[in-house]
Amino acid sequence: MRNNNLLPEKLKPGDLIGIVSPSEPVRAEQEAHYAAGVAWLERQGFPVREGSHVRVTSSGEAPAAAQKAEDINDMFADPEVKAIIC
């Protein structure tokens, strides 16, 4: 039997969606696709908050595992974030 107390509420326009990148960060050559995805979410009525380490740094370095974990933990800890997309 399913415990409905474990199911999250359905998203509704205005709900904040957090974006994290726990594996590979967004690289310059992927930026157009990433931006299109973010724009689509926003057109659907969902504001987006990007994790601090979603992109490759200006020095070309990928974020460290601890930085990527920090992004995920920050999103789960933020009561305004209603969904997280990787």
CNS distance restraints for C-alpha pairs under 8 A (distance, minus, plus):
assign (resid   3 and name CA) (resid   7 and name CA) 7.69 0.50 0.50
assign (resid  11 and name CA) (resid  15 and name CA) 6.28 0.50 0.50
assign (resid  11 and name CA) (resid  82 and name CA) 7.25 0.50 0.50
assign (resid  11 and name CA) (resid  83 and name CA) 7.82 0.50 0.50
assign (resid  12 and name CA) (resid  46 and name CA) 7.86 0.50 0.50
assign (resid  13 and name CA) (resid  44 and name CA) 6.98 0.50 0.50
assign (resid  13 and name CA) (resid  45 and name CA) 4.59 0.50 0.50
assign (resid  13 and name CA) (resid  46 and name CA) 5.49 0.50 0.50
assign (resid  14 and name CA) (resid  45 and name CA) 5.66 0.50 0.50
assign (resid  14 and name CA) (resid  46 and name CA) 5.12 0.50 0.50
assign (resid  14 and name CA) (resid  47 and name CA) 6.33 0.50 0.50
assign (resid  15 and name CA) (resid  45 and name CA) 7.91 0.50 0.50
assign (resid  15 and name CA) (resid  46 and name CA) 5.58 0.50 0.50
assign (resid  15 and name CA) (resid  47 and name CA) 6.70 0.50 0.50
assign (resid  15 and name CA) (resid  80 and name CA) 7.85 0.50 0.50
assign (resid  15 and name CA) (resid  81 and name CA) 7.29 0.50 0.50
assign (resid  15 and name CA) (resid  82 and name CA) 6.02 0.50 0.50
assign (resid  16 and name CA) (resid  46 and name CA) 5.85 0.50 0.50
assign (resid  16 and name CA) (resid  47 and name CA) 5.06 0.50 0.50
assign (resid  16 and name CA) (resid  48 and name CA) 5.74 0.50 0.50
assign (resid  16 and name CA) (resid  49 and name CA) 7.05 0.50 0.50
assign (resid  16 and name CA) (resid  80 and name CA) 6.38 0.50 0.50
assign (resid  16 and name CA) (resid  81 and name CA) 4.98 0.50 0.50
assign (resid  16 and name CA) (resid  82 and name CA) 5.61 0.50 0.50
assign (resid  16 and name CA) (resid  83 and name CA) 6.95 0.50 0.50
assign (resid  17 and name CA) (resid  46 and name CA) 6.55 0.50 0.50
assign (resid  17 and name CA) (resid  47 and name CA) 6.30 0.50 0.50
assign (resid  17 and name CA) (resid  48 and name CA) 4.90 0.50 0.50
assign (resid  17 and name CA) (resid  49 and name CA) 6.21 0.50 0.50
assign (resid  17 and name CA) (resid  81 and name CA) 5.67 0.50 0.50
assign (resid  17 and name CA) (resid  82 and name CA) 5.93 0.50 0.50
assign (resid  17 and name CA) (resid  83 and name CA) 4.87 0.50 0.50
assign (resid  17 and name CA) (resid  84 and name CA) 5.69 0.50 0.50
assign (resid  17 and name CA) (resid  85 and name CA) 7.18 0.50 0.50
assign (resid  18 and name CA) (resid  48 and name CA) 5.79 0.50 0.50
assign (resid  18 and name CA) (resid  49 and name CA) 4.75 0.50 0.50
assign (resid  18 and name CA) (resid  50 and name CA) 5.78 0.50 0.50
assign (resid  18 and name CA) (resid  51 and name CA) 7.00 0.50 0.50
assign (resid  18 and name CA) (resid  75 and name CA) 6.28 0.50 0.50
assign (resid  18 and name CA) (resid  81 and name CA) 6.04 0.50 0.50
assign (resid  18 and name CA) (resid  82 and name CA) 7.75 0.50 0.50
assign (resid  18 and name CA) (resid  83 and name CA) 6.17 0.50 0.50
assign (resid  18 and name CA) (resid  84 and name CA) 4.64 0.50 0.50
assign (resid  18 and name CA) (resid  85 and name CA) 6.21 0.50 0.50
assign (resid  19 and name CA) (resid  48 and name CA) 7.14 0.50 0.50
assign (resid  19 and name CA) (resid  49 and name CA) 6.22 0.50 0.50
assign (resid  19 and name CA) (resid  50 and name CA) 4.81 0.50 0.50
assign (resid  19 and name CA) (resid  51 and name CA) 5.86 0.50 0.50
assign (resid  19 and name CA) (resid  54 and name CA) 7.62 0.50 0.50
assign (resid  19 and name CA) (resid  84 and name CA) 5.74 0.50 0.50
assign (resid  19 and name CA) (resid  85 and name CA) 4.91 0.50 0.50
assign (resid  19 and name CA) (resid  86 and name CA) 5.83 0.50 0.50
assign (resid  20 and name CA) (resid  50 and name CA) 6.49 0.50 0.50
assign (resid  20 and name CA) (resid  51 and name CA) 5.17 0.50 0.50
assign (resid  20 and name CA) (resid  53 and name CA) 7.57 0.50 0.50
assign (resid  20 and name CA) (resid  54 and name CA) 5.72 0.50 0.50
assign (resid  20 and name CA) (resid  68 and name CA) 7.52 0.50 0.50
assign (resid  20 and name CA) (resid  71 and name CA) 6.29 0.50 0.50
assign (resid  20 and name CA) (resid  72 and name CA) 6.32 0.50 0.50
assign (resid  20 and name CA) (resid  84 and name CA) 7.23 0.50 0.50
assign (resid  20 and name CA) (resid  85 and name CA) 6.37 0.50 0.50
assign (resid  20 and name CA) (resid  86 and name CA) 5.00 0.50 0.50
assign (resid  21 and name CA) (resid  25 and name CA) 5.59 0.50 0.50
assign (resid  21 and name CA) (resid  26 and name CA) 7.67 0.50 0.50
assign (resid  21 and name CA) (resid  51 and name CA) 7.75 0.50 0.50
assign (resid  21 and name CA) (resid  53 and name CA) 7.42 0.50 0.50
assign (resid  21 and name CA) (resid  54 and name CA) 5.13 0.50 0.50
assign (resid  21 and name CA) (resid  68 and name CA) 6.70 0.50 0.50
assign (resid  21 and name CA) (resid  86 and name CA) 5.31 0.50 0.50
assign (resid  22 and name CA) (resid  65 and name CA) 7.77 0.50 0.50
assign (resid  22 and name CA) (resid  68 and name CA) 5.37 0.50 0.50
assign (resid  22 and name CA) (resid  69 and name CA) 6.94 0.50 0.50
assign (resid  22 and name CA) (resid  72 and name CA) 7.57 0.50 0.50
assign (resid  22 and name CA) (resid  86 and name CA) 6.87 0.50 0.50
assign (resid  23 and name CA) (resid  68 and name CA) 7.89 0.50 0.50
assign (resid  24 and name CA) (resid  62 and name CA) 7.57 0.50 0.50
assign (resid  25 and name CA) (resid  53 and name CA) 7.48 0.50 0.50
assign (resid  25 and name CA) (resid  54 and name CA) 5.20 0.50 0.50
assign (resid  25 and name CA) (resid  55 and name CA) 4.84 0.50 0.50
assign (resid  25 and name CA) (resid  56 and name CA) 5.64 0.50 0.50
assign (resid  25 and name CA) (resid  62 and name CA) 6.48 0.50 0.50
assign (resid  25 and name CA) (resid  63 and name CA) 7.36 0.50 0.50
assign (resid  26 and name CA) (resid  30 and name CA) 6.05 0.50 0.50
assign (resid  26 and name CA) (resid  31 and name CA) 6.54 0.50 0.50
assign (resid  26 and name CA) (resid  34 and name CA) 7.38 0.50 0.50
assign (resid  26 and name CA) (resid  54 and name CA) 6.13 0.50 0.50
assign (resid  26 and name CA) (resid  55 and name CA) 4.59 0.50 0.50
assign (resid  26 and name CA) (resid  56 and name CA) 6.19 0.50 0.50
assign (resid  27 and name CA) (resid  31 and name CA) 6.33 0.50 0.50
assign (resid  27 and name CA) (resid  55 and name CA) 6.26 0.50 0.50
assign (resid  27 and name CA) (resid  56 and name CA) 5.77 0.50 0.50
assign (resid  28 and name CA) (resid  56 and name CA) 7.96 0.50 0.50
assign (resid  30 and name CA) (resid  34 and name CA) 6.24 0.50 0.50
assign (resid  31 and name CA) (resid  35 and name CA) 5.92 0.50 0.50
assign (resid  32 and name CA) (resid  36 and name CA) 6.12 0.50 0.50
assign (resid  33 and name CA) (resid  37 and name CA) 6.33 0.50 0.50
assign (resid  34 and name CA) (resid  38 and name CA) 6.34 0.50 0.50
assign (resid  35 and name CA) (resid  39 and name CA) 6.03 0.50 0.50
assign (resid  36 and name CA) (resid  40 and name CA) 6.14 0.50 0.50
assign (resid  37 and name CA) (resid  41 and name CA) 6.40 0.50 0.50
assign (resid  38 and name CA) (resid  42 and name CA) 6.28 0.50 0.50
assign (resid  38 and name CA) (resid  48 and name CA) 7.13 0.50 0.50
assign (resid  39 and name CA) (resid  43 and name CA) 6.12 0.50 0.50
assign (resid  40 and name CA) (resid  44 and name CA) 6.33 0.50 0.50
assign (resid  41 and name CA) (resid  45 and name CA) 6.70 0.50 0.50
assign (resid  41 and name CA) (resid  46 and name CA) 5.56 0.50 0.50
assign (resid  41 and name CA) (resid  47 and name CA) 7.36 0.50 0.50
assign (resid  41 and name CA) (resid  48 and name CA) 7.53 0.50 0.50
assign (resid  42 and name CA) (resid  46 and name CA) 4.82 0.50 0.50
assign (resid  42 and name CA) (resid  47 and name CA) 5.50 0.50 0.50
assign (resid  42 and name CA) (resid  48 and name CA) 6.95 0.50 0.50
assign (resid  50 and name CA) (resid  54 and name CA) 6.84 0.50 0.50
assign (resid  51 and name CA) (resid  71 and name CA) 5.16 0.50 0.50
assign (resid  51 and name CA) (resid  72 and name CA) 7.66 0.50 0.50
assign (resid  51 and name CA) (resid  75 and name CA) 7.68 0.50 0.50
assign (resid  52 and name CA) (resid  71 and name CA) 6.38 0.50 0.50
assign (resid  53 and name CA) (resid  57 and name CA) 7.92 0.50 0.50
assign (resid  53 and name CA) (resid  63 and name CA) 6.09 0.50 0.50
assign (resid  53 and name CA) (resid  67 and name CA) 6.48 0.50 0.50
assign (resid  53 and name CA) (resid  68 and name CA) 6.16 0.50 0.50
assign (resid  53 and name CA) (resid  71 and name CA) 6.73 0.50 0.50
assign (resid  54 and name CA) (resid  63 and name CA) 7.99 0.50 0.50
assign (resid  54 and name CA) (resid  68 and name CA) 7.70 0.50 0.50
assign (resid  55 and name CA) (resid  62 and name CA) 7.56 0.50 0.50
assign (resid  55 and name CA) (resid  63 and name CA) 7.87 0.50 0.50
assign (resid  56 and name CA) (resid  60 and name CA) 5.80 0.50 0.50
assign (resid  56 and name CA) (resid  61 and name CA) 5.77 0.50 0.50
assign (resid  56 and name CA) (resid  62 and name CA) 4.89 0.50 0.50
assign (resid  56 and name CA) (resid  63 and name CA) 6.64 0.50 0.50
assign (resid  57 and name CA) (resid  61 and name CA) 5.33 0.50 0.50
assign (resid  57 and name CA) (resid  62 and name CA) 6.32 0.50 0.50
assign (resid  57 and name CA) (resid  63 and name CA) 7.14 0.50 0.50
assign (resid  63 and name CA) (resid  67 and name CA) 5.97 0.50 0.50
assign (resid  63 and name CA) (resid  68 and name CA) 6.51 0.50 0.50
assign (resid  64 and name CA) (resid  68 and name CA) 6.45 0.50 0.50
assign (resid  65 and name CA) (resid  69 and name CA) 6.09 0.50 0.50
assign (resid  66 and name CA) (resid  70 and name CA) 6.08 0.50 0.50
assign (resid  67 and name CA) (resid  71 and name CA) 6.46 0.50 0.50
assign (resid  68 and name CA) (resid  72 and name CA) 6.60 0.50 0.50
assign (resid  69 and name CA) (resid  73 and name CA) 6.14 0.50 0.50
assign (resid  70 and name CA) (resid  74 and name CA) 5.95 0.50 0.50
assign (resid  71 and name CA) (resid  75 and name CA) 6.31 0.50 0.50
assign (resid  72 and name CA) (resid  76 and name CA) 6.38 0.50 0.50
assign (resid  73 and name CA) (resid  77 and name CA) 6.07 0.50 0.50
assign (resid  74 and name CA) (resid  78 and name CA) 6.16 0.50 0.50
assign (resid  75 and name CA) (resid  81 and name CA) 6.37 0.50 0.50
assign (resid  75 and name CA) (resid  84 and name CA) 7.12 0.50 0.50
assign (resid  76 and name CA) (resid  81 and name CA) 7.37 0.50 0.50
